[in-house]
Amino acid sequence: MALPDAPEMRAVADRFDPHGRIVLPHASGNPWLVGHFAPDELVPVALGPVRVALVGRCPIDAARLAELRAQGRPVFVNFTAAWCVTCQVNDRAALSSPAVAEAFKRTGAVYLKGDWTNRDGAIAAELAAHGRAGVPLYLIYDAKGGEPVVLPQLLTEGMVAKALEEAARPAA
């Protein structure tokens, strides 16, 4: 099983699923779900008809966020950490649910993840810019280009799905 080369990954890396992975075509006809990393950092695992490449984290990139916002795409940003219990509960209870995955698909929203597990300085600055000293922090940038909506620290499926729907609405 060969992974796609890096140029192919960059060419289609404009769509993240709710888990921070991008979907790529594969010669077998089955899609690859891969992270935002170089092919040598990916570990392929077969799960039924879909091949999944498991990776660590998908870092937020300020240039990518600006590009997506310029395209009018709604963007969900999850600032999280592996040691953050609230973050892990939100991931399992709300962000990983089928209803939220469907909301991402329906709205065309892009999921970016800022991993603060090792206390990254750039992420600390983003947290501070939004009045936070730590994680979790959930931001939704709407398709209209306004300031982000800050979601509560405890999430529900319905809350996330509703926020994504509102962010995807065109300007009135």
C-alpha positions as CSV (number, residue, x, y, z in Angstrom):
1,M,0.0,0.0,0.0
2,A,1.7,3.2,-1.2
3,L,0.8,6.5,0.2
4,P,0.2,9.4,-2.2
5,D,3.2,11.6,-2.8
6,A,3.4,15.1,-1.2
7,P,2.5,17.1,-4.3
8,E,-0.8,15.1,-4.6
9,M,-1.5,15.7,-0.9
10,R,-1.0,19.5,-1.3
11,A,-3.2,19.6,-4.4
12,V,-6.3,18.3,-2.6
13,A,-5.6,19.4,1.0
14,D,-8.4,21.9,1.0
15,R,-10.9,19.8,2.9
16,F,-10.5,18.6,6.4
17,D,-12.9,16.2,8.2
18,P,-13.9,16.9,11.8
19,H,-10.9,14.9,13.0
20,G,-8.3,17.1,11.2
21,R,-7.7,14.7,8.3
22,I,-7.9,15.3,4.6
23,V,-9.5,13.0,2.1
24,L,-7.4,12.0,-0.9
25,P,-8.2,9.8,-3.9
26,H,-6.3,6.6,-4.2
27,A,-5.5,4.4,-7.2
28,S,-7.4,1.5,-5.6
29,G,-10.7,3.5,-5.8
30,N,-10.8,3.6,-2.0
31,P,-10.2,7.1,-0.4
32,W,-7.3,7.8,1.9
33,L,-8.0,9.8,5.0
34,V,-4.7,11.4,5.9
35,G,-3.3,14.1,8.1
36,H,-1.6,17.3,7.2
37,F,1.9,15.8,7.3
38,A,4.6,14.5,5.0
39,P,4.0,10.9,3.7
40,D,6.9,9.5,5.8
41,E,5.0,10.6,8.9
42,L,1.9,8.6,8.1
43,V,1.1,5.1,9.3
44,P,-1.4,3.3,7.0
45,V,-4.1,1.2,8.7
46,A,-6.9,-0.7,6.8
47,L,-10.4,-0.1,8.2
48,G,-12.9,-1.9,5.9
49,P,-13.2,-0.3,2.5
50,V,-11.5,2.9,3.6
51,R,-7.7,3.2,4.2
52,V,-6.9,5.5,7.1
53,A,-3.5,7.0,7.7
54,L,-3.2,7.7,11.4
55,V,-1.2,10.7,12.5
56,G,-0.6,12.8,15.5
57,R,-1.9,16.3,15.1
58,C,-2.9,18.8,12.4
59,P,-1.5,22.1,13.4
60,I,-3.3,25.3,12.7
61,D,-1.6,27.5,10.1
62,A,-2.3,31.3,10.1
63,A,-1.7,31.5,6.4
64,R,-4.1,28.6,5.7
65,L,-6.7,30.2,8.0
66,A,-6.4,33.5,6.1
67,E,-6.7,31.7,2.7
68,L,-9.8,29.8,3.8
69,R,-11.4,33.0,5.1
70,A,-10.6,34.8,1.9
71,Q,-12.4,32.0,0.0
72,G,-15.5,32.6,2.1
73,R,-15.3,29.2,3.8
74,P,-16.6,28.7,7.3
75,V,-13.7,27.5,9.6
76,F,-13.9,25.7,12.9
77,V,-10.7,26.0,15.0
78,N,-10.2,23.7,17.9
79,F,-7.4,24.7,20.4
80,T,-6.9,21.6,22.4
81,A,-4.3,19.5,24.3
82,A,-3.9,15.8,25.0
83,W,-3.7,16.4,28.8
84,C,-6.9,18.6,28.8
85,V,-9.8,16.4,30.2
86,T,-12.5,18.9,29.0
87,C,-11.0,18.9,25.5
88,Q,-11.0,15.1,25.4
89,V,-14.6,14.9,26.7
90,N,-15.7,17.5,24.0
91,D,-13.9,15.5,21.3
92,R,-15.7,12.3,22.2
93,A,-19.1,13.7,23.1
94,A,-19.6,16.3,20.5
95,L,-16.8,16.8,17.9
96,S,-16.5,13.1,16.9
97,S,-20.2,12.5,16.6
98,P,-21.9,11.5,13.3
99,A,-24.2,14.5,13.6
100,V,-21.3,17.0,13.8
101,A,-19.5,15.2,10.9
102,E,-22.6,15.6,8.8
103,A,-22.8,19.3,9.7
104,F,-19.2,19.8,8.6
105,K,-20.0,18.0,5.3
106,R,-23.3,19.9,4.8
107,T,-21.8,23.3,5.5
108,G,-18.4,22.8,3.8
109,A,-16.8,24.0,7.0
110,V,-13.1,23.4,7.4
111,Y,-11.7,22.0,10.7
112,L,-8.3,23.3,11.9
113,K,-6.7,22.1,15.1
114,G,-4.2,23.9,17.4
115,D,-2.5,21.4,19.6
116,W,-1.3,23.0,22.8
117,T,-0.1,19.8,24.4
118,N,3.5,21.0,24.5
119,R,2.6,24.7,25.2
120,D,3.4,26.1,21.8
121,G,4.1,29.8,21.9
122,A,2.1,30.7,18.8
123,I,-1.0,28.9,20.2
124,A,-0.5,30.6,23.6
125,A,-0.6,33.9,21.7
126,E,-3.8,33.0,20.0
127,L,-5.4,31.9,23.2
128,A,-4.4,35.2,24.9
129,A,-5.8,37.2,21.9
130,H,-9.1,35.6,22.7
131,G,-8.9,36.2,26.4
132,R,-7.9,32.7,27.4
133,A,-5.0,31.5,29.4
134,G,-5.5,27.8,28.4
135,V,-7.5,25.3,26.5
136,P,-10.1,24.4,25.4
137,L,-10.9,27.3,23.0
138,Y,-13.3,26.7,20.1
139,L,-13.6,29.4,17.4
140,I,-15.9,29.5,14.4
141,Y,-15.1,31.9,11.6
142,D,-18.2,32.5,9.4
143,A,-18.3,32.6,5.6
144,K,-18.9,36.3,5.7
145,G,-15.5,37.2,7.0
146,G,-16.4,38.6,10.5
147,E,-14.8,38.1,13.8
148,P,-14.9,34.5,15.1
149,V,-17.7,33.3,17.4
150,V,-16.2,31.8,20.6
151,L,-18.1,28.6,21.6
152,P,-18.4,27.6,25.3
153,Q,-15.8,25.4,26.9
154,L,-18.3,22.5,27.2
155,L,-19.8,21.5,23.9
156,T,-22.8,19.5,22.7
157,E,-23.4,18.0,19.2
158,G,-26.4,20.3,18.7
159,M,-24.4,23.4,19.7
160,V,-21.6,22.7,17.3
161,A,-23.9,21.7,14.4
162,K,-26.0,24.9,14.9
163,A,-22.9,27.1,15.1
164,L,-21.6,25.5,11.8
165,E,-25.0,26.1,10.1
166,E,-25.0,29.8,11.2
167,A,-21.4,30.3,10.1
168,A,-22.2,28.9,6.6
169,R,-25.2,31.2,6.0
170,P,-24.5,33.9,3.3
171,A,-24.7,37.5,4.3
172,A,-28.3,38.8,4.3
